[in-house]
Amino acid sequence: MTKKILIVDDDKDLVQSLERVFKAQGYEVAVAYRATEGLQQALRVRPDLIVLDVTMETDTAGFEFVYQLRSRREDSRYRELSEVPIIMLTAIHQVTHSRFSLDERESFLPRVQAFLTKPLRVDELVRKVTEVI
């Protein structure tokens, strides 16, 4: 069965580039340009992996997306998607000089499989997707 990747990022050029790369790798790809749209797409598509930007319509839209998806509440619309792997993309360090790492066990970090820094090395993302999926 073909694996499905959902890309959620407000950078349309990046999304289109990643879509081409992943389709060439044999993945089915769905896209969204806002976190809210991404949550709707996740429900519709049921992806095997999500590639998600941190800052979109708000500075924390990506984190909010993850917290919604990871909710364990009984009434959560996203309960069935709570274990879908997520790779987050961030350029936030360019503005705040903060770095995100899964080695940091701070409570504000969402449960994701990887944080990759923009500008993005596509080969690194493809390697991480292959590893996670």
C-alpha positions in Angstrom: 0.0 0.0 0.0 1.3 3.5 -0.9 2.2 5.6 2.1 0.6 9.0 2.5 2.4 12.2 3.5 0.7 15.4 4.5 2.7 18.6 4.0 1.5 21.6 6.0 3.5 24.8 5.4 2.6 28.3 4.3 5.5 28.5 1.9 3.9 27.5 -1.4 7.2 27.1 -3.3 8.6 24.8 -0.6 5.4 22.8 -0.5 5.4 22.3 -4.3 9.0 21.3 -4.3 8.5 18.8 -1.5 5.4 17.5 -3.1 7.4 16.7 -6.3 10.2 15.1 -4.3 7.9 12.8 -2.3 5.8 11.8 -5.3 9.0 10.9 -7.1 9.9 8.7 -4.1 6.5 6.9 -4.6 4.5 8.5 -1.8 0.9 9.8 -2.1 1.0 13.5 -1.1 -1.6 15.8 0.3 -0.9 19.5 1.1 -2.3 22.3 3.2 -1.0 25.9 3.6 -2.5 26.7 7.1 -2.5 24.6 10.3 -6.3 24.7 10.4 -6.5 23.4 6.9 -3.9 20.8 7.7 -6.0 19.4 10.6 -9.0 19.1 8.2 -6.7 17.4 5.6 -5.4 15.0 8.3 -8.9 13.9 9.1 -9.7 13.4 5.4 -6.5 11.8 4.2 -5.4 9.8 7.3 -1.7 10.3 6.5 1.1 7.9 7.5 3.4 10.9 8.2 3.0 14.7 8.5 5.7 17.3 7.6 4.7 20.4 9.4 6.0 24.0 9.6 6.1 25.7 13.0 5.1 29.3 12.1 2.2 29.8 9.7 -0.9 31.8 10.3 0.5 32.4 13.9 4.0 32.0 15.4 2.8 28.9 17.2 0.4 27.4 14.6 2.5 24.3 14.2 2.7 23.6 17.9 -1.0 24.1 18.3 -1.5 21.7 15.4 0.6 19.1 17.2 -1.2 19.6 20.5 -4.6 19.2 18.8 -3.5 16.0 17.1 -1.8 14.5 20.1 -4.8 15.1 22.4 -5.8 12.0 24.4 -9.2 13.4 25.3 -12.1 11.1 24.7 -14.0 13.8 22.7 -11.0 14.7 20.5 -11.8 14.7 16.7 -8.2 13.7 16.2 -7.9 10.8 18.6 -7.4 8.2 15.8 -4.5 10.3 14.5 -2.7 10.8 17.8 0.2 8.5 16.9 0.8 9.7 13.3 4.6 10.6 13.1 5.3 14.3 12.7 8.5 16.0 11.3 8.5 19.7 12.2 10.3 22.3 10.0 11.4 25.5 11.6 13.1 28.7 10.8 12.2 30.1 14.2 15.9 30.2 15.3 16.5 32.9 12.7 14.2 35.2 14.6 14.6 34.1 18.2 18.0 32.3 18.1 16.3 29.4 19.9 17.1 25.9 18.8 14.8 22.9 19.0 16.1 19.5 19.7 14.5 16.2 20.7 17.3 16.0 23.2 15.7 18.8 25.1 13.1 17.3 27.4 11.3 20.6 28.0 7.5 20.3 28.6 6.7 22.9 25.9 8.1 20.7 23.1 5.4 18.6 21.4 5.8 14.9 20.8 7.3 14.8 17.3 9.8 12.6 15.6 12.2 15.3 14.4 12.8 19.1 14.2 14.6 20.1 11.0 15.9 23.6 10.4 15.1 25.8 7.5 16.6 26.5 5.1 15.9 22.9 4.5 18.3 20.2 3.2 15.9 18.1 1.1 18.2 15.0 1.3 18.1 15.3 5.1 14.3 15.5 5.1 14.0 12.5 2.6 16.3 10.5 4.8 14.3 11.3 8.0 11.0 10.6 6.2 12.3 7.2 5.1 13.6 6.5 8.6 10.3 7.5 10.3 7.7 6.1 7.9 
